[in-house]
Amino acid sequence: MLVTTPAASADGAEDYFLNELYKTHQKWYWPYGEAYIIGVARGVCDDWVAGVPYTAEVDGLSAAKRWTSRNTRYFIALSTAAFCPDRYTSNIPPEARLPDGK
């Protein structure tokens, strides 16, 4: 009998992402809870696939969510590290990368 389970990496990615967000103690705008903010984070990866440049991603997300540029840059770096790490070094400029070197 073959039993399949969801990939652990998906849950691990979400757990990592949410834990790191909570550590910031910032008041992120989550009108619909964790699923909403995870969707926003995964949208960052979709934008990378679509070819959106880093500065346009920062400007668009900060305007849409009314976050500071600093918080937006952190959110984008964290989202990329968690959900599309293969795009981290190609899309996140060195000065905007997470302090833990992820």
PyMOL commands that place a pseudoatom at each C-alpha (Angstrom):
pseudoatom trace, name=CA, resn=MET, resi=1, chain=A, elem=C, hetatm=0, pos=[0.000, 0.000, 0.000]
pseudoatom trace, name=CA, resn=LEU, resi=2, chain=A, elem=C, hetatm=0, pos=[1.381, 3.363, -1.031]
pseudoatom trace, name=CA, resn=VAL, resi=3, chain=A, elem=C, hetatm=0, pos=[0.645, 6.284, 1.258]
pseudoatom trace, name=CA, resn=THR, resi=4, chain=A, elem=C, hetatm=0, pos=[1.407, 9.789, 0.105]
pseudoatom trace, name=CA, resn=THR, resi=5, chain=A, elem=C, hetatm=0, pos=[1.704, 12.803, 2.299]
pseudoatom trace, name=CA, resn=PRO, resi=6, chain=A, elem=C, hetatm=0, pos=[2.096, 16.469, 1.467]
pseudoatom trace, name=CA, resn=ALA, resi=7, chain=A, elem=C, hetatm=0, pos=[5.662, 17.617, 0.966]
pseudoatom trace, name=CA, resn=ALA, resi=8, chain=A, elem=C, hetatm=0, pos=[7.230, 18.586, 4.250]
pseudoatom trace, name=CA, resn=SER, resi=9, chain=A, elem=C, hetatm=0, pos=[9.037, 21.454, 2.581]
pseudoatom trace, name=CA, resn=ALA, resi=10, chain=A, elem=C, hetatm=0, pos=[5.775, 23.321, 1.956]
pseudoatom trace, name=CA, resn=ASP, resi=11, chain=A, elem=C, hetatm=0, pos=[4.821, 23.230, 5.625]
pseudoatom trace, name=CA, resn=GLY, resi=12, chain=A, elem=C, hetatm=0, pos=[8.436, 23.901, 6.575]
pseudoatom trace, name=CA, resn=ALA, resi=13, chain=A, elem=C, hetatm=0, pos=[8.573, 26.915, 4.283]
pseudoatom trace, name=CA, resn=GLU, resi=14, chain=A, elem=C, hetatm=0, pos=[5.374, 28.337, 5.731]
pseudoatom trace, name=CA, resn=ASP, resi=15, chain=A, elem=C, hetatm=0, pos=[6.509, 27.679, 9.295]
pseudoatom trace, name=CA, resn=TYR, resi=16, chain=A, elem=C, hetatm=0, pos=[9.881, 29.322, 8.661]
pseudoatom trace, name=CA, resn=PHE, resi=17, chain=A, elem=C, hetatm=0, pos=[8.237, 32.309, 6.977]
pseudoatom trace, name=CA, resn=LEU, resi=18, chain=A, elem=C, hetatm=0, pos=[5.643, 32.883, 9.701]
pseudoatom trace, name=CA, resn=ASN, resi=19, chain=A, elem=C, hetatm=0, pos=[8.124, 32.375, 12.539]
pseudoatom trace, name=CA, resn=GLU, resi=20, chain=A, elem=C, hetatm=0, pos=[10.521, 34.898, 11.041]
pseudoatom trace, name=CA, resn=LEU, resi=21, chain=A, elem=C, hetatm=0, pos=[7.711, 37.406, 10.492]
pseudoatom trace, name=CA, resn=TYR, resi=22, chain=A, elem=C, hetatm=0, pos=[6.536, 37.046, 14.082]
pseudoatom trace, name=CA, resn=LYS, resi=23, chain=A, elem=C, hetatm=0, pos=[10.076, 37.642, 15.326]
pseudoatom trace, name=CA, resn=THR, resi=24, chain=A, elem=C, hetatm=0, pos=[10.063, 41.146, 13.838]
pseudoatom trace, name=CA, resn=HIS, resi=25, chain=A, elem=C, hetatm=0, pos=[7.227, 42.290, 16.120]
pseudoatom trace, name=CA, resn=GLN, resi=26, chain=A, elem=C, hetatm=0, pos=[6.015, 44.461, 13.244]
pseudoatom trace, name=CA, resn=LYS, resi=27, chain=A, elem=C, hetatm=0, pos=[2.323, 44.975, 12.749]
pseudoatom trace, name=CA, resn=TRP, resi=28, chain=A, elem=C, hetatm=0, pos=[1.949, 43.369, 9.337]
pseudoatom trace, name=CA, resn=TYR, resi=29, chain=A, elem=C, hetatm=0, pos=[-1.433, 43.867, 7.704]
pseudoatom trace, name=CA, resn=TRP, resi=30, chain=A, elem=C, hetatm=0, pos=[-3.106, 40.448, 7.662]
pseudoatom trace, name=CA, resn=PRO, resi=31, chain=A, elem=C, hetatm=0, pos=[-6.826, 41.038, 7.140]
pseudoatom trace, name=CA, resn=TYR, resi=32, chain=A, elem=C, hetatm=0, pos=[-7.548, 37.382, 6.535]
pseudoatom trace, name=CA, resn=GLY, resi=33, chain=A, elem=C, hetatm=0, pos=[-4.979, 35.714, 8.795]
pseudoatom trace, name=CA, resn=GLU, resi=34, chain=A, elem=C, hetatm=0, pos=[-1.934, 33.643, 8.038]
pseudoatom trace, name=CA, resn=ALA, resi=35, chain=A, elem=C, hetatm=0, pos=[-3.259, 32.217, 4.777]
pseudoatom trace, name=CA, resn=TYR, resi=36, chain=A, elem=C, hetatm=0, pos=[-3.539, 35.752, 3.411]
pseudoatom trace, name=CA, resn=ILE, resi=37, chain=A, elem=C, hetatm=0, pos=[0.013, 36.798, 4.241]
pseudoatom trace, name=CA, resn=ILE, resi=38, chain=A, elem=C, hetatm=0, pos=[1.389, 33.496, 2.931]
pseudoatom trace, name=CA, resn=GLY, resi=39, chain=A, elem=C, hetatm=0, pos=[-0.460, 34.197, -0.316]
pseudoatom trace, name=CA, resn=VAL, resi=40, chain=A, elem=C, hetatm=0, pos=[1.110, 37.647, -0.530]
pseudoatom trace, name=CA, resn=ALA, resi=41, chain=A, elem=C, hetatm=0, pos=[4.524, 36.067, 0.071]
pseudoatom trace, name=CA, resn=ARG, resi=42, chain=A, elem=C, hetatm=0, pos=[3.993, 33.436, -2.616]
pseudoatom trace, name=CA, resn=GLY, resi=43, chain=A, elem=C, hetatm=0, pos=[2.926, 36.243, -4.942]
pseudoatom trace, name=CA, resn=VAL, resi=44, chain=A, elem=C, hetatm=0, pos=[6.457, 37.634, -4.677]
pseudoatom trace, name=CA, resn=CYS, resi=45, chain=A, elem=C, hetatm=0, pos=[7.726, 34.415, -6.257]
pseudoatom trace, name=CA, resn=ASP, resi=46, chain=A, elem=C, hetatm=0, pos=[5.102, 34.669, -8.997]
pseudoatom trace, name=CA, resn=ASP, resi=47, chain=A, elem=C, hetatm=0, pos=[6.344, 38.182, -9.739]
pseudoatom trace, name=CA, resn=TRP, resi=48, chain=A, elem=C, hetatm=0, pos=[9.932, 36.929, -10.068]
pseudoatom trace, name=CA, resn=VAL, resi=49, chain=A, elem=C, hetatm=0, pos=[8.742, 34.337, -12.592]
pseudoatom trace, name=CA, resn=ALA, resi=50, chain=A, elem=C, hetatm=0, pos=[6.904, 37.090, -14.469]
pseudoatom trace, name=CA, resn=GLY, resi=51, chain=A, elem=C, hetatm=0, pos=[10.123, 39.129, -14.648]
pseudoatom trace, name=CA, resn=VAL, resi=52, chain=A, elem=C, hetatm=0, pos=[9.204, 41.949, -12.282]
pseudoatom trace, name=CA, resn=PRO, resi=53, chain=A, elem=C, hetatm=0, pos=[12.396, 43.833, -11.325]
pseudoatom trace, name=CA, resn=TYR, resi=54, chain=A, elem=C, hetatm=0, pos=[13.329, 44.162, -7.643]
pseudoatom trace, name=CA, resn=THR, resi=55, chain=A, elem=C, hetatm=0, pos=[12.716, 47.924, -7.416]
pseudoatom trace, name=CA, resn=ALA, resi=56, chain=A, elem=C, hetatm=0, pos=[9.294, 47.574, -9.052]
pseudoatom trace, name=CA, resn=GLU, resi=57, chain=A, elem=C, hetatm=0, pos=[8.439, 44.761, -6.609]
pseudoatom trace, name=CA, resn=VAL, resi=58, chain=A, elem=C, hetatm=0, pos=[9.414, 46.936, -3.640]
pseudoatom trace, name=CA, resn=ASP, resi=59, chain=A, elem=C, hetatm=0, pos=[7.536, 49.974, -4.934]
pseudoatom trace, name=CA, resn=GLY, resi=60, chain=A, elem=C, hetatm=0, pos=[4.409, 48.010, -5.863]
pseudoatom trace, name=CA, resn=LEU, resi=61, chain=A, elem=C, hetatm=0, pos=[4.150, 46.008, -2.666]
pseudoatom trace, name=CA, resn=SER, resi=62, chain=A, elem=C, hetatm=0, pos=[4.891, 48.943, -0.366]
pseudoatom trace, name=CA, resn=ALA, resi=63, chain=A, elem=C, hetatm=0, pos=[2.230, 51.036, -2.094]
pseudoatom trace, name=CA, resn=ALA, resi=64, chain=A, elem=C, hetatm=0, pos=[-0.336, 48.232, -2.139]
pseudoatom trace, name=CA, resn=LYS, resi=65, chain=A, elem=C, hetatm=0, pos=[0.156, 47.238, 1.494]
pseudoatom trace, name=CA, resn=ARG, resi=66, chain=A, elem=C, hetatm=0, pos=[1.137, 50.657, 2.880]
pseudoatom trace, name=CA, resn=TRP, resi=67, chain=A, elem=C, hetatm=0, pos=[4.306, 49.231, 4.389]
pseudoatom trace, name=CA, resn=THR, resi=68, chain=A, elem=C, hetatm=0, pos=[7.533, 51.163, 4.775]
pseudoatom trace, name=CA, resn=SER, resi=69, chain=A, elem=C, hetatm=0, pos=[10.195, 50.503, 2.170]
pseudoatom trace, name=CA, resn=ARG, resi=70, chain=A, elem=C, hetatm=0, pos=[12.342, 48.869, 4.857]
pseudoatom trace, name=CA, resn=ASN, resi=71, chain=A, elem=C, hetatm=0, pos=[9.575, 46.463, 5.895]
pseudoatom trace, name=CA, resn=THR, resi=72, chain=A, elem=C, hetatm=0, pos=[8.744, 45.742, 2.277]
pseudoatom trace, name=CA, resn=ARG, resi=73, chain=A, elem=C, hetatm=0, pos=[12.362, 44.913, 1.418]
pseudoatom trace, name=CA, resn=TYR, resi=74, chain=A, elem=C, hetatm=0, pos=[12.519, 42.566, 4.423]
pseudoatom trace, name=CA, resn=PHE, resi=75, chain=A, elem=C, hetatm=0, pos=[9.206, 40.925, 3.473]
pseudoatom trace, name=CA, resn=ILE, resi=76, chain=A, elem=C, hetatm=0, pos=[10.368, 40.385, -0.110]
pseudoatom trace, name=CA, resn=ALA, resi=77, chain=A, elem=C, hetatm=0, pos=[13.688, 38.889, 0.986]
pseudoatom trace, name=CA, resn=LEU, resi=78, chain=A, elem=C, hetatm=0, pos=[11.980, 36.626, 3.518]
pseudoatom trace, name=CA, resn=SER, resi=79, chain=A, elem=C, hetatm=0, pos=[9.301, 35.569, 1.038]
pseudoatom trace, name=CA, resn=THR, resi=80, chain=A, elem=C, hetatm=0, pos=[11.920, 34.728, -1.548]
pseudoatom trace, name=CA, resn=ALA, resi=81, chain=A, elem=C, hetatm=0, pos=[14.090, 32.818, 0.930]
pseudoatom trace, name=CA, resn=ALA, resi=82, chain=A, elem=C, hetatm=0, pos=[11.114, 30.803, 2.142]
pseudoatom trace, name=CA, resn=PHE, resi=83, chain=A, elem=C, hetatm=0, pos=[9.134, 30.097, -1.008]
pseudoatom trace, name=CA, resn=CYS, resi=84, chain=A, elem=C, hetatm=0, pos=[11.488, 30.419, -3.976]
pseudoatom trace, name=CA, resn=PRO, resi=85, chain=A, elem=C, hetatm=0, pos=[15.027, 30.146, -2.622]
pseudoatom trace, name=CA, resn=ASP, resi=86, chain=A, elem=C, hetatm=0, pos=[16.355, 29.357, -6.089]
pseudoatom trace, name=CA, resn=ARG, resi=87, chain=A, elem=C, hetatm=0, pos=[15.630, 32.996, -6.987]
pseudoatom trace, name=CA, resn=TYR, resi=88, chain=A, elem=C, hetatm=0, pos=[17.148, 34.525, -3.848]
pseudoatom trace, name=CA, resn=THR, resi=89, chain=A, elem=C, hetatm=0, pos=[20.605, 35.436, -5.113]
pseudoatom trace, name=CA, resn=SER, resi=90, chain=A, elem=C, hetatm=0, pos=[19.391, 36.424, -8.566]
pseudoatom trace, name=CA, resn=ASN, resi=91, chain=A, elem=C, hetatm=0, pos=[16.519, 38.655, -7.406]
pseudoatom trace, name=CA, resn=ILE, resi=92, chain=A, elem=C, hetatm=0, pos=[17.528, 40.014, -3.994]
pseudoatom trace, name=CA, resn=PRO, resi=93, chain=A, elem=C, hetatm=0, pos=[20.392, 42.527, -4.130]
pseudoatom trace, name=CA, resn=PRO, resi=94, chain=A, elem=C, hetatm=0, pos=[23.209, 41.890, -1.614]
pseudoatom trace, name=CA, resn=GLU, resi=95, chain=A, elem=C, hetatm=0, pos=[22.333, 44.964, 0.453]
pseudoatom trace, name=CA, resn=ALA, resi=96, chain=A, elem=C, hetatm=0, pos=[18.728, 43.750, 0.845]
pseudoatom trace, name=CA, resn=ARG, resi=97, chain=A, elem=C, hetatm=0, pos=[19.456, 40.178, 1.902]
pseudoatom trace, name=CA, resn=LEU, resi=98, chain=A, elem=C, hetatm=0, pos=[18.455, 38.771, 5.272]
pseudoatom trace, name=CA, resn=PRO, resi=99, chain=A, elem=C, hetatm=0, pos=[20.957, 39.256, 8.091]
pseudoatom trace, name=CA, resn=ASP, resi=100, chain=A, elem=C, hetatm=0, pos=[21.238, 35.524, 8.749]
pseudoatom trace, name=CA, resn=GLY, resi=101, chain=A, elem=C, hetatm=0, pos=[22.651, 35.075, 5.270]
pseudoatom trace, name=CA, resn=LYS, resi=102, chain=A, elem=C, hetatm=0, pos=[19.784, 32.920, 4.098]
for i in range(1, 102): cmd.bond("trace and resi %d" % i, "trace and resi %d" % (i + 1))
show_as sticks, trace
zoom trace
